[in-house]
Amino acid sequence: MSITENITIVNSELPKDAILIAVSKTRSIAEIQEAVDYGIRDFGENKVQELLDKVDSFDSSMRWHLIGHLQTNKVKYIVGKVYLIQSLDSVKLLNEIEKRYAANNLVANVLIQINIGREESKTGIYEEDLPELLESIEQCNNVKVSGLMTVIPKGTFEENCIYYKKTKEIWEILKKRSYTNISMKYLSMGMTHDYKAALSEGSNMIRIGEGIFGKRNYNNN
Ligand SMILES: *Cc1c(COP(=O)(O)O)cnc(C)c1O
């Protein structure tokens, strides 16, 4: 199926007010352009260099989301280039984002990435480390948190639902409190193989790569 046909299908399943991010990692400018022509403006990339290479090929109506792990030494390259950093997962990274954005008089919009499945192979913060991070975010002048993001372990629909429900519960708890610099607007969860479970548990931002562009072939790029 074509990129536009795939987008039509995913869009038809998307609740009103939910956002579809087309994950364009490994994809060509031409493939991204096809999605742009169809009306998509939110794109997700997981590598800083690849994101930077692509940003300049498109106009400023594009909203680039950094969805992969962000190393502190790369923060300086993305200042002012991304719409949302979805992968804040440590106080150390927070401090670097604060410093680099302050130096440029800009505010970084970020999501906190939670490692809800507690997988060692995955990045994201553990639930018990959240209070320390939240406290540090409250001291910032150039960072605003607008929600949570998670990537869950592979599993069945029912297993997916358990992790997404847990994440939603944390999101709801934080939403009820009033923190400085923190609002719970976005709940970014759901990828090609589990977005139906994510939507059923209340996701309002899904990140779809293969379900839009077809199977990734890392060797081609
Ligand atoms: C690659 C990636 C996606 C998209 O994965 P698909 O299975 O292709 O939909 C979503 N989120 C993150 C963090 C990713 O790295």
Ligand as a Chemical Component Dictionary entry (heavy atoms), coordinates in Angstrom:
data_LIG
# 
_chem_comp.id                   LIG 
_chem_comp.type                 NON-POLYMER 
_chem_comp.pdbx_formal_charge   0 
_chem_comp.three_letter_code    LIG 
# 
loop_
_chem_comp_atom.comp_id 
_chem_comp_atom.atom_id 
_chem_comp_atom.alt_atom_id 
_chem_comp_atom.type_symbol 
_chem_comp_atom.charge 
_chem_comp_atom.model_Cartn_x 
_chem_comp_atom.model_Cartn_y 
_chem_comp_atom.model_Cartn_z 
_chem_comp_atom.pdbx_ordinal 
LIG C1 C1 C 0 11.162 3.844 15.412 1  
LIG C2 C2 C 0 10.348 4.414 16.494 2  
LIG C3 C3 C 0 8.946  4.501 16.385 3  
LIG C4 C4 C 0 8.170  3.982 15.201 4  
LIG O1 O1 O 0 8.254  2.585 15.132 5  
LIG P1 P1 P 0 7.390  1.750 14.061 6  
LIG O2 O2 O 0 7.396  0.373 14.590 7  
LIG O3 O3 O 0 8.114  1.862 12.757 8  
LIG O4 O4 O 0 6.040  2.360 14.009 9  
LIG C5 C5 C 0 8.244  5.082 17.429 10 
LIG N1 N1 N 0 8.860  5.552 18.533 11 
LIG C6 C6 C 0 10.197 5.479 18.679 12 
LIG C7 C7 C 0 10.818 6.003 19.926 13 
LIG C8 C8 C 0 10.984 4.908 17.669 14 
LIG O5 O5 O 0 12.316 4.836 17.826 15 
# 
loop_
_chem_comp_bond.comp_id 
_chem_comp_bond.atom_id_1 
_chem_comp_bond.atom_id_2 
_chem_comp_bond.value_order 
_chem_comp_bond.pdbx_ordinal 
LIG C1 C2 SING 1  
LIG C2 C3 SING 2  
LIG C2 C8 DOUB 3  
LIG C3 C4 SING 4  
LIG C3 C5 DOUB 5  
LIG C4 O1 SING 6  
LIG O1 P1 SING 7  
LIG P1 O2 DOUB 8  
LIG P1 O3 SING 9  
LIG P1 O4 SING 10 
LIG C5 N1 SING 11 
LIG N1 C6 DOUB 12 
LIG C6 C7 SING 13 
LIG C6 C8 SING 14 
LIG C8 O5 SING 15 
# 
